[in-house]
Amino acid sequence: MAIREQHMLARLVLRLALFHLTIKHVVVSAHTSCPQNSFRTCNCECYENTTHLFIIDCSSESFNEVPTFGNVSLSVIIKLNLANNSLSRLTAISASPFAGFIKFINLKTLDLSYSSISMNGSKGSVINVTTFAGLDSLEELDVSNNHNLPFTNLTDPNLFNNLTSLKILKMYGTTNVSHATEGYPNKLWSNVPPLEEIWIDGLPFEVFGEEFKRMPNLKNIRISGDLIDLLWLAHKYCHIEHISNEMLTNLEHVSNLSIVHSNVHSISELAFNGVKNLNVLDLSCNLELGFGNASRGFGHLNSGLKMLALNNIERRYYVIINDSFVRSLRNTSLTHLYIESNIFRFDENAFINLPISLKKLYARNNRFDLDYYLTRMKDLTNLELLDLSLNKLTFFNNDTNHEQKFCSSG
């Protein structure tokens, strides 16, 4: 009987294994190469979702124009990735390469990053307002890291007018700081009413215009020096240096603001006074800022601020979080604080004066001096998570520059 049961069990295991292989085959088959047509072979990758719509990845395939996709109808493509191609003939054949009868009527996401499109380059690579005709359903556009594509106050403000559903616009790594005197493309952004999120370059001493007061849907602004393709060139695209009282005053609808790796040195006292609905602020990887300069601008932070990220903002070695810094946060409703890659120790009174609302404190990759002052953490009665991982003791060296490690609050 035991032998018979063993045979039955073996057959059951074999059936389960075959069933598993069958299921695995079905899943893998959804990731295939595009079919051939009579004109050319498409080297893109196609992913069909459960609603029979397609995600097409044509990145890094040496295309110079929008390719054809064989038997995949353009009307069922919801996401198209053309990143890292030299699209020198994007508009050579047609000024509106995405328009036409039932073309990309369902396209939601278009990635043109690293694609050599321009404002004034070779004729076929130049984009204008007609380039984006036919993309009425597009919700996310990425034109980042096209270094001959500056977006300033001189850019045609109607450039994206055909993108009537656009919510997310990524355009960092396009506008060299040599264009700073031309200002931000405020009118261009305001002409796209659905916009909710922009990822942009940071120009020195420039102001976000009054147009932002008429953009109630725009909640997220990310100045993204950490995402420039060559990080050592970030200062050529994000070099804000000083956040003045006027720079952010019109951002009354913005709730999430990131100014990361943008060479911020100082902040004026009333810099955040106009950002009345700010919930998330990230100033990470501004090595010249420091906690002292940062706190000078925190006195008028929105009382509803929930998350503050100050990772890697100190170049000095012996850094102490003191009482004056934490007191600058006392009028906020802070629940998450990120201070990674910065500090040596806390002042013993600092823990007492942190906002009582604080729930999560991330202090990874610091160089804590393990002393009795850490026992004051018990005063943070609402604290649910304390992350002190990757901390290390080292010999004191005040001349040591602090290496950049953590640049975001992820």
DORO-562800 format. One line per 4 residues: number of its first residue (from 1); their letters; for each residue x, y, z of N, C-alpha, C. Coordinates in steps of 0.2 Angstrom, whole numbers, plus 2048, in hexadecimal, padded with zeros to 3 digits. Layout:
N
NUM) a) X/Y/Z/X/Y/Z/X/Y/Z | ... .
! end
This chain:
410
1) mair) 804/7FA/800/800/800/800/804/806/800 | 80A/806/804/80E/80C/804/811/80D/7FD | 813/808/7FA/816/809/7F3/811/80C/7EE | 80B/80A/7EF/805/80C/7EA/804/814/7EC .
5) eqhm) 804/815/7F2/803/81C/7F4/809/821/7F1 | 80F/81E/7F2/815/822/7EF/814/823/7E8 | 812/81E/7E4/811/81F/7DD/80B/824/7DB | 806/824/7DF/800/829/7DE/803/830/7E0 .
9) larl) 807/830/7E5/80A/837/7E7/80E/83A/7E1 | 812/835/7DF/817/837/7D9/813/83A/7D3 | 80E/836/7D1/80A/838/7CC/807/83F/7CD | 804/840/7D3/802/847/7D5/807/84C/7D5 .
13) vlrl) 80D/84B/7D7/812/850/7D7/814/852/7CF | 814/84C/7CB/815/84D/7C4/810/852/7C1 | 80A/850/7C2/804/854/7BF/805/85B/7C1 | 806/85C/7C8/807/863/7CA/80D/867/7C7 .
17) alfh) 812/863/7C6/818/866/7C3/816/868/7BB | 813/864/7B8/811/865/7B1/80C/86B/7B1 | 807/86B/7B6/803/871/7B6/806/878/7B7 | 80B/877/7BC/80F/87D/7BD/813/880/7B7 .
21) ltik) 816/87B/7B3/819/87D/7AD/815/880/7A8 | 80E/87D/7A7/809/880/7A3/808/887/7A5 | 807/888/7AB/805/88F/7AD/80B/894/7AC | 811/891/7AD/817/895/7AC/818/897/7A5 .
25) hvvv) 816/892/7A0/816/894/799/812/899/797 | 80C/899/79A/807/89E/798/809/8A5/79A | 80C/8A6/7A0/80E/8AC/7A2/814/8AF/79E | 819/8AA/79D/81E/8AC/799/81C/8AE/792 .
29) saht) 817/8AB/78F/815/8AC/788/813/8B3/787 | 811/8B7/78D/80E/8BD/78C/814/8C2/78B | 81A/8C0/78C/820/8C4/78A/823/8C2/784 | 822/8C4/77E/824/8C2/778/827/8C8/774 .
33) scpq) 82A/8C6/76E/82C/8CB/769/826/8CD/765 | 826/8D3/762/821/8D5/75E/821/8D1/758 | 81B/8D0/755/81B/8CC/74F/81D/8D0/749 | 81F/8CC/743/822/8CF/73D/81C/8D2/739 .
37) nsfr) 81D/8D7/735/818/8D8/730/81C/8D9/729 | 819/8DB/724/81C/8DA/71D/821/8DF/71C | 822/8E4/721/827/8EA/720/82D/8E9/724 | 82D/8E7/72A/833/8E7/72E/831/8E2/734 .
41) tcnc) 837/8E1/737/836/8DD/73E/837/8E1/743 | 832/8E1/748/832/8E5/74E/836/8E2/753 | 83B/8E5/756/840/8E2/75B/83D/8E4/762 | 837/8E7/763/835/8E9/769/832/8E3/76D .
45) ecye) 831/8E4/774/82E/8DF/778/827/8E1/779 | 823/8DC/779/81B/8DD/77A/819/8D9/780 | 815/8DD/784/812/8DA/789/80A/8DB/789 | 807/8D6/789/7FF/8D6/788/7FC/8D5/78F .
49) ntth) 7F8/8DA/791/7F5/8DA/798/7EF/8D6/798 | 7EB/8D5/79D/7E5/8D1/79E/7DF/8D4/79A | 7E0/8DB/798/7DA/8DE/794/7DC/8DE/78D | 7E1/8DA/78B/7E4/8DA/784/7E6/8E1/781 .
53) lfii) 7E9/8E5/785/7EC/8EB/783/7F4/8E9/784 | 7F8/8ED/780/7FF/8EB/780/804/8F1/783 | 809/8EE/786/80F/8F3/788/814/8F1/783 | 817/8F6/780/81C/8F5/77B/823/8F8/77D .
57) dcss) 828/8F4/77E/82E/8F7/780/833/8F7/77A | 835/8FD/777/839/8FD/771/83F/901/773 | 841/901/77A/847/905/77C/84D/902/77A | 852/906/778/859/904/776/859/8FF/770 .
61) esfn) 855/901/76B/855/8FC/765/858/900/75F | 85B/906/760/85D/90A/75A/858/90C/755 | 852/90D/757/84D/910/753/84E/917/752 | 84D/91A/74C/84D/921/74B/846/924/74A .
65) evpt) 841/920/74A/83A/922/749/836/91E/74D | 82F/91F/74D/82B/91B/751/82A/915/74C | 82B/90F/74F/82B/909/74B/824/906/74A | 823/901/745/81D/8FE/745/81D/8F8/749 .
69) fgnv) 817/8F5/74B/817/8F0/750/813/8E9/74D | 814/8E8/746/811/8E2/744/80A/8E1/745 | 808/8DC/747/800/8DB/748/7FD/8DE/74E | 801/8E1/752/7FF/8E5/758/7FC/8EC/756 .
73) slsv) 7F5/8EC/756/7F2/8F3/754/7F4/8F8/759 | 7F6/8FE/756/7F8/904/75A/7F2/906/75F | 7EC/904/75E/7E6/906/762/7E6/902/769 | 7EA/8FD/769/7EA/8F9/76F/7F0/8F9/773 .
77) iikl) 7F5/8FE/771/7FB/8FF/775/7F9/905/77A | 7FB/903/781/7FA/908/786/800/90B/789 | 806/907/788/80C/90A/78A/812/909/785 | 815/90E/783/81A/90D/77E/821/910/780 .
81) nlan) 826/90C/780/82D/90E/782/832/90F/77D | 833/915/77B/838/916/775/83F/919/778 | 840/918/77F/846/91B/782/84C/919/77F | 851/91D/77F/858/91B/77D/859/919/776 .
85) nsls) 855/91D/772/856/91C/76A/857/923/768 | 85B/923/762/85C/92A/75F/857/92B/75A | 851/92F/75C/84B/930/758/84D/935/753 | 851/935/74F/853/93A/74A/84E/93B/745 .
89) rlta) 84A/936/744/844/937/73F/83D/937/742 | 83D/939/748/836/938/74B/831/93C/748 | 833/942/745/82E/946/742/830/947/73A | 834/943/738/836/944/731/831/942/72C .
93) isas) 82D/93D/72D/828/93A/728/821/93E/729 | 820/93F/730/81A/942/732/81B/947/738 | 818/94D/737/819/951/73D/815/94F/743 | 811/94A/742/80D/948/748/80D/940/747 .
97) pfag) 813/93D/74A/814/936/749/810/932/74D | 80C/934/752/808/930/756/800/931/754 | 7FF/935/74F/7F8/937/74D/7F6/933/747 | 7EF/933/746/7ED/92F/740/7E7/92B/742 .
101) fikf) 7E4/928/73D/7DE/924/73E/7DF/91F/743 | 7DB/91E/749/7DB/91A/74E/7E2/918/750 | 7E7/91D/750/7EE/91B/752/7EE/919/75A | 7F2/91D/75D/7F3/91C/764/7EE/91E/769 .
105) inlk) 7E7/91C/768/7E2/91F/76B/7E1/91D/773 | 7E5/918/774/7E5/915/77B/7EC/916/77F | 7F0/919/77C/7F7/91A/77F/7F7/91E/785 | 7F9/91C/78A/7F9/91F/791/800/922/793 .
109) tldl) 805/91E/791/80C/91F/793/811/91F/78D | 815/925/78C/81A/925/787/820/927/789 | 826/923/788/82C/925/78B/831/927/785 | 833/92D/784/837/92F/77F/83E/932/782 .
113) syss) 840/92F/788/846/931/78C/84C/92F/788 | 851/932/788/858/930/785/857/92F/77D | 852/933/77A/851/931/773/853/936/76E | 857/93B/770/85A/940/76C/855/945/769 .
117) ismn) 84F/945/76B/84A/94A/769/84D/951/76B | 84B/956/767/84D/95D/769/849/963/767 | 84B/969/768/847/96F/766/84A/972/760 | 850/971/75F/854/974/759/859/970/756 .
121) gskg) 858/969/756/85E/965/754/85C/963/74C | 85E/95D/74A/85C/95B/743/855/95B/742 | 853/95C/73C/84B/95E/73B/847/958/73D | 849/952/73C/845/94C/73E/844/94B/745 .
125) svin) 848/94E/749/848/94D/751/845/952/754 | 843/958/751/840/95E/754/839/95C/756 | 837/95E/75C/830/95D/75E/82C/964/75E | 826/964/75D/822/96A/75E/81B/968/760 .
129) vttf) 816/96C/760/80F/96B/762/80C/965/75E | 80D/965/758/80A/960/754/80D/959/755 | 813/958/758/816/952/759/812/94D/75D | 80E/950/762/80A/94C/767/803/94C/765 .
133) agld) 801/94E/75F/7FA/94D/75D/7F8/946/75D | 7F2/944/75F/7F0/93E/75F/7F1/93A/765 | 7F3/93D/76A/7F5/93A/771/7F0/93D/776 | 7EA/93D/774/7E5/940/779/7E4/93C/780 .
137) slee) 7E6/935/780/7E5/931/786/7EB/931/78A | 7F1/934/787/7F7/933/78B/7F7/936/792 | 7F9/932/797/7F9/935/79D/800/936/7A0 | 805/932/79D/80C/933/7A0/811/934/79A .
141) ldvs) 815/939/79A/81A/93A/794/821/93B/798 | 826/938/795/82D/938/798/831/93B/792 | 834/941/792/839/944/78D/83F/945/791 | 841/942/796/846/944/79A/84D/942/797 .
145) nnhn) 852/945/799/859/944/797/85A/944/78F | 856/949/78C/858/94B/786/85B/952/786 | 861/952/785/865/958/788/865/95E/783 | 862/95D/77D/861/962/778/859/964/778 .
149) lpft) 856/964/77E/84F/965/77E/84D/96A/784 | 850/970/784/84F/974/78A/847/977/78A | 845/976/790/83E/979/792/83E/97F/796 | 83D/985/793/83D/98B/797/837/98F/795 .
153) nltd) 837/995/797/832/99A/796/831/99C/78F | 837/99A/78B/837/99C/784/834/996/780 | 833/990/783/830/98A/77F/829/98C/77D | 827/989/778/820/98A/775/81B/988/77B .
157) pnlf) 817/98C/77E/813/98A/783/80D/985/781 | 80C/984/77B/807/980/778/80A/979/776 | 810/978/778/814/972/776/810/96B/778 | 80D/96B/77E/809/965/780/802/966/780 .
161) nnlt) 7FF/96A/77C/7F8/96C/77C/7F4/966/77A | 7F7/962/776/7F3/95C/773/7F2/956/778 | 7F6/957/77E/7F6/952/783/7F1/953/788 | 7EB/953/786/7E5/955/78A/7E4/951/791 .
165) slki) 7E7/94B/791/7E6/947/797/7ED/946/79B | 7F2/94A/799/7F9/949/79C/7F9/94A/7A4 | 7FB/946/7A8/7FB/946/7AF/803/947/7B2 | 807/943/7AE/80E/943/7B1/813/944/7AB .
169) lkmy) 817/949/7AC/81C/94C/7A7/823/94C/7AA | 827/947/7A7/82E/947/7AA/833/94A/7A4 | 836/950/7A7/83A/954/7A2/841/956/7A5 | 843/952/7AA/84A/954/7AD/84F/952/7A8 .
173) gttn) 855/955/7A9/85B/953/7A5/85A/956/79E | 856/95C/79D/855/95F/797/857/966/797 | 857/96A/79C/858/971/79C/85E/973/7A0 | 864/974/79C/86A/976/7A0/869/97C/7A3 .
177) vsha) 86D/97D/7A9/86C/983/7AD/86E/98A/7A9 | 872/989/7A3/873/98E/79F/86D/992/79C | 867/98E/79D/861/991/79A/85D/995/7A0 | 861/995/7A6/85D/998/7AC/85A/99E/7AB .
181) tegy) 85D/9A3/7A8/85A/9AA/7A7/853/9A9/7A3 | 852/9A4/79F/84C/9A3/79C/846/9A1/7A0 | 847/99F/7A6/842/99D/7AB/83F/996/7A9 | 83A/994/7AE/837/98E/7AD/831/98F/7A8 .
185) pnkl) 82F/989/7A5/82A/989/7A0/823/989/7A3 | 821/98E/7A7/81B/98F/7AB/815/98E/7A7 | 815/992/7A1/80F/992/79D/80E/98B/79A | 813/988/798/813/981/795/80F/97C/79A .
189) wsnv) 811/97C/7A0/80E/978/7A5/807/97A/7A6 | 806/980/7A7/7FF/982/7A8/7FA/981/7A3 | 7FD/980/79C/7F8/97E/797/7F6/977/796 | 7F9/973/79B/7F7/96C/79C/7F3/96B/7A3 .
193) pple) 7ED/96D/7A3/7E9/96D/7A9/7E9/967/7AD | 7E9/961/7AA/7E9/95B/7AE/7EF/959/7B2 | 7F5/95C/7B0/7FB/95B/7B3/7FB/95A/7BB | 7FD/954/7BD/7FD/953/7C4/805/953/7C7 .
197) eiwi) 809/951/7C2/810/950/7C5/815/952/7BF | 81A/956/7C1/820/957/7BD/827/956/7C0 | 82B/953/7BC/832/951/7BE/836/956/7B9 | 83A/95A/7BC/83D/960/7B9/844/961/7BB .
201) dglp) 848/966/7B7/84E/968/7B9/84D/96E/7BE | 852/970/7C2/852/975/7C6/857/97B/7C4 | 854/981/7C2/857/986/7C0/859/98B/7C6 | 85F/98E/7C6/861/992/7CB/85D/999/7CC .
205) fevf) 85B/99B/7D1/858/9A1/7D3/851/9A2/7CF | 84E/99D/7CC/848/99E/7C8/842/99D/7CD | 83C/9A0/7CB/836/99F/7CF/831/99B/7CB | 82D/997/7CE/827/994/7CB/822/99A/7CB .
209) geef) 81F/99B/7C5/81B/9A0/7C3/814/9A0/7C6 | 810/9A5/7C5/809/9A6/7C8/804/9A1/7C5 | 807/99E/7BF/803/999/7BB/801/993/7C0 | 805/992/7C5/804/98C/7C9/7FE/98D/7CE .
213) krmp) 7FC/993/7CF/7F6/994/7D3/7F0/992/7CF | 7F1/991/7C9/7EB/98F/7C5/7EC/988/7C2 | 7F0/984/7C6/7F1/97D/7C4/7EF/979/7CB | 7E9/978/7CC/7E7/974/7D2/7E8/96D/7D2 .
217) nlkn) 7E9/96A/7CC/7EB/963/7CC/7F2/961/7CD | 7F6/966/7CC/7FD/965/7CD/7FF/964/7D4 | 801/95E/7D6/802/95C/7DD/80A/95B/7DF | 80D/958/7D9/814/956/7DA/819/959/7D6 .
221) iris) 81E/95C/7D9/824/95F/7D5/82A/95B/7D7 | 82E/958/7D3/834/955/7D4/83A/958/7D0 | 83E/95C/7D4/844/95E/7D0/849/959/7D1 | 84C/956/7CC/84F/94F/7CC/856/94F/7CA .
225) gdli) 85A/952/7CE/861/952/7CC/864/94B/7CD | 861/947/7D1/864/940/7D2/862/93C/7CC | 85E/93E/7C7/85C/939/7C2/860/93B/7BB | 864/940/7BB/868/942/7B5/86C/93C/7B3 .
229) dllw) 86C/93B/7AD/86F/935/7AA/877/934/7AD | 87A/93A/7AD/881/93A/7AF/881/93E/7B5 | 881/93B/7BB/880/93E/7C2/885/944/7C3 | 88B/943/7C0/890/948/7C1/88E/94F/7BD .
233) lahk) 88A/94E/7B9/887/954/7B5/881/957/7B8 | 87F/954/7BE/878/957/7C0/878/95E/7C2 | 87E/961/7C3/87E/968/7C5/87D/96C/7BF | 87D/969/7B9/87C/96D/7B3/874/96E/7B1 .
237) ychi) 870/96A/7B5/869/96A/7B4/865/96B/7BA | 868/96A/7C0/865/96C/7C6/86A/96F/7CB | 869/976/7CB/86E/97A/7CF/86A/980/7D2 | 866/97E/7D7/862/984/7D9/865/988/7DE .
241) ehis) 86A/986/7E2/86E/989/7E7/86A/98C/7EC | 865/990/7EB/862/994/7F0/85A/993/7EF | 856/991/7F4/84F/991/7F4/84D/997/7F7 | 84B/99C/7F3/849/9A3/7F6/841/9A3/7F8 .
245) neml) 840/9A8/7FB/839/9A9/7FD/834/9A9/7F7 | 836/9AB/7F2/832/9AC/7EC/831/9A6/7E8 | 836/9A2/7E8/837/99C/7E3/830/997/7E3 | 82E/996/7E9/829/991/7EA/822/994/7EB .
249) tnle) 821/99A/7EC/81C/99E/7EF/815/99C/7EB | 815/99A/7E5/80F/999/7E1/80D/992/7E1 | 811/98E/7E4/80F/986/7E4/80A/985/7EA | 805/988/7EA/800/987/7EF/7FC/981/7EF .
253) hvsn) 7FC/97D/7E9/7F8/977/7E8/7FD/971/7E9 | 804/972/7E9/808/96D/7E9/809/969/7F0 | 808/963/7F0/808/95F/7F6/80F/95B/7F7 | 812/95A/7F1/818/955/7F1/81E/959/7EE .
257) lsiv) 823/95B/7F1/828/95F/7EE/82F/95C/7EF | 833/95A/7EA/839/957/7EB/83E/95C/7E7 | 844/95E/7EB/849/961/7E8/84F/95E/7E9 | 851/959/7E5/856/954/7E7/85C/955/7E3 .
261) hsnv) 862/954/7E6/869/955/7E2/869/95B/7DE | 867/961/7E1/866/967/7DD/86B/96C/7DF | 870/96B/7E3/875/96F/7E5/872/975/7E9 | 86D/974/7ED/86A/979/7F2/86F/97A/7F8 .
265) hsis) 870/980/7F9/875/982/7FE/871/986/804 | 86B/989/802/868/98D/808/861/98E/806 | 85D/98F/80B/856/990/80B/854/996/80E | 850/99A/80B/84D/9A0/80F/848/99F/814 .
269) elaf) 847/9A3/819/843/9A2/81E/83B/9A0/81C | 839/9A4/817/832/9A3/815/831/99F/80F | 836/99B/80D/836/998/807/830/993/806 | 82E/990/80B/828/98B/80A/822/98E/80C .
273) ngvk) 821/994/80E/81B/997/810/816/997/80B | 817/997/805/812/997/800/80F/990/7FE | 813/98B/800/812/984/7FE/80D/981/804 | 807/983/804/802/983/809/800/97B/80A .
277) nlnv) 800/977/805/7FD/971/805/803/96B/805 | 809/96D/807/80F/969/807/80E/963/80C | 80E/95D/809/80E/957/80D/815/953/80D | 818/953/808/81F/950/807/824/955/804 .
281) ldls) 82A/955/808/82F/959/806/836/955/806 | 839/955/800/83F/951/7FF/845/956/7FD | 84A/957/801/850/95B/800/856/957/800 | 856/951/7FF/85B/94C/7FF/861/94E/7FA .
285) cnle) 867/94C/7FC/86D/94C/7F8/86F/953/7F6 | 86D/958/7FA/870/95F/7F9/875/960/7FE | 87C/95E/7FC/881/95D/801/883/964/805 | 882/969/801/884/970/804/87F/973/809 .
289) lgfg) 879/96F/809/873/972/80D/874/972/814 | 875/96C/817/876/96B/81E/86F/96C/822 | 86F/969/828/869/96A/82C/868/971/82F | 86D/974/830/86D/97B/832/869/980/82D .
293) nasr) 86C/980/827/869/984/821/862/981/820 | 861/97B/820/85A/978/81F/855/97B/824 | 857/97A/82A/852/97C/82F/850/984/82F | 854/988/82C/852/98F/82C/84C/990/827 .
297) gfgh) 84B/98C/823/845/98C/81F/83F/988/821 | 840/985/827/83A/980/829/835/983/82D | 837/989/830/832/98C/835/82B/98D/832 | 82A/98E/82B/824/98F/829/821/98A/824 .
301) lnsg) 824/984/826/821/97E/822/81A/97D/824 | 816/97A/81F/80F/978/820/80E/974/826 | 80A/975/82A/809/971/830/806/96A/82E | 804/969/828/802/962/826/807/95E/823 .
305) lkml) 80E/961/823/813/95D/821/814/956/824 | 814/951/820/814/94A/823/81B/946/822 | 81E/948/81C/825/944/81B/82A/949/819 | 830/949/81C/836/94D/81B/83C/949/81A .
309) alnn) 83F/949/814/845/946/812/84B/94A/812 | 850/949/816/856/94D/816/85C/948/816 | 85C/943/811/861/93F/811/867/942/80D | 86D/941/810/873/943/80D/874/94A/80B .
313) ierr) 873/94E/811/873/956/80F/879/959/813 | 87D/955/816/883/957/81A/88A/955/817 | 88E/959/815/895/957/813/899/956/819 | 898/959/81E/89C/959/824/89C/952/827 .
317) yyvi) 8A1/950/82B/8A1/94A/82E/89D/94A/835 | 89F/94E/83A/89D/94E/840/896/953/841 | 891/950/83F/88A/953/83F/886/951/845 | 883/956/848/87F/955/84E/878/958/84C .
321) inds) 873/953/84D/86C/956/84C/86A/959/853 | 86A/960/853/869/964/859/861/966/85A | 860/969/860/85A/96B/862/857/970/85D | 85B/975/85A/858/97A/856/855/977/850 .
325) fvrs) 858/972/84D/855/96F/847/84F/96C/848 | 84E/967/84D/848/964/84F/842/969/851 | 844/96E/854/83F/973/855/83C/977/84F | 840/977/84A/83D/97A/844/838/976/841 .
329) lrnt) 837/970/843/832/96B/841/82C/96A/845 | 82C/96E/84B/827/96D/850/820/96F/84E | 81F/973/849/818/975/847/815/970/841 | 819/96B/83F/817/967/83A/813/961/83D .
333) slth) 810/95D/839/80D/956/83B/811/951/838 | 818/951/839/81C/94C/836/81B/945/838 | 81B/941/834/81A/93A/836/820/935/833 | 824/938/82E/829/934/82B/82F/939/82A .
337) lyie) 835/937/82D/83B/93C/82D/841/937/82A | 844/939/825/84A/936/822/850/93A/823 | 855/938/826/85B/93B/827/861/937/826 | 861/933/821/866/92E/81F/86C/931/81D .
341) snif) 872/92D/81E/879/92F/81B/87B/936/81D | 87A/938/824/87B/93F/826/87F/940/82C | 87D/93C/832/87F/93F/838/883/93A/83D | 886/93E/842/88A/93A/847/886/939/84D .
345) rfde) 882/93E/84F/87E/93D/855/878/942/856 | 874/941/85A/86E/945/85C/870/949/862 | 86E/94F/863/86E/953/869/869/94F/86E | 86B/94E/874/867/94A/878/860/94D/879 .
349) nafi) 85F/954/878/858/957/878/854/957/872 | 858/955/86C/854/955/866/84F/950/866 | 84F/94A/869/84A/945/868/843/948/86C | 844/94C/871/83F/94E/875/83A/953/870 .
353) nlpi) 83E/957/86C/83A/95C/868/838/95A/861 | 83A/954/85F/837/952/859/82F/952/859 | 82C/953/854/825/953/854/822/94D/857 | 81D/94D/85B/81A/948/85F/816/943/85A .
357) slkk) 815/946/854/811/942/84F/816/93D/84B | 81D/93D/84C/821/939/849/820/932/84A | 820/92E/844/81F/927/845/824/923/842 | 828/925/83D/82D/922/83A/833/926/839 .
361) lyar) 839/924/83C/83F/927/83B/845/923/838 | 847/925/832/84C/921/82E/852/925/82F | 857/922/832/85E/925/833/863/920/831 | 862/91C/82B/867/917/829/86E/91B/827 .
365) nnrf) 873/917/827/879/918/824/87C/91F/827 | 87B/920/82D/87F/925/831/885/922/835 | 888/927/839/88D/925/83D/88C/926/844 | 887/923/847/885/925/84E/88A/924/853 .
369) dldy) 88B/929/857/88F/928/85D/88A/925/862 | 88B/91E/863/886/91B/868/888/91D/86F | 883/921/872/884/924/878/87D/924/87C | 87D/926/882/877/926/886/871/92A/883 .
373) yltr) 873/92F/87F/86E/933/87C/868/92F/878 | 86A/929/875/866/925/871/860/923/876 | 861/923/87C/85B/920/881/856/925/881 | 857/92B/87E/851/930/87E/84C/92F/879 .
377) mkdl) 84E/92A/875/849/928/86F/842/925/873 | 843/923/879/83C/921/87C/837/927/87D | 83A/92D/87C/835/933/87C/831/933/876 | 833/930/871/82F/930/86A/829/92B/86B .
381) tnle) 824/92D/86F/81F/928/871/81B/925/86B | 81A/929/865/816/926/85F/81B/923/85A | 821/922/85C/826/91F/857/824/918/856 | 823/916/84F/822/90F/84E/828/90C/84B .
385) lldl) 82C/90F/847/831/90C/844/838/911/844 | 83D/90E/846/844/911/847/849/90D/843 | 84B/910/83D/850/90D/839/857/90F/83A | 85B/90C/83E/862/90E/83F/867/909/83B .
389) slnk) 865/905/836/869/901/833/86F/904/82F | 874/900/82E/87A/902/82A/87D/908/82E | 87C/909/834/880/90E/838/887/90A/83A | 88C/90F/83B/892/90C/83C/896/911/840 .
393) ltff) 89B/90F/844/89F/913/848/8A6/914/844 | 8A8/91A/844/8AE/91B/841/8B2/920/845 | 8B9/921/844/8BD/926/847/8BB/92D/845 | 8BB/932/849/8B9/938/847/8BE/93B/843 .
397) nndt) 8BC/93E/83D/8C0/942/838/8BC/947/835 | 8BD/94D/838/8B9/953/836/8BA/955/82E | 8C0/953/82B/8C1/955/825/8BF/950/81F | 8BB/94B/822/8B9/946/81D/8B3/948/81A .
401) nheq) 8B2/948/813/8AC/94A/80F/8A7/944/810 | 8A1/946/810/89C/941/811/89A/93E/80A | 89A/938/808/899/935/802/891/935/801 | 88F/936/7FB/888/936/7F9/886/92F/7F9 .
405) kfcs) 880/92D/7FD/87E/926/7FC/876/926/7FC | 873/929/800/86B/928/7FF/869/92F/7FC | 865/92F/7F7/862/935/7F4/85B/935/7F4 | 857/930/7F7/850/931/7F7/84E/92D/7FD .
409) sg) 847/92E/7FE/844/92B/804/841/924/803 | 843/921/7FE/840/91B/7FC/842/916/802 .
! end
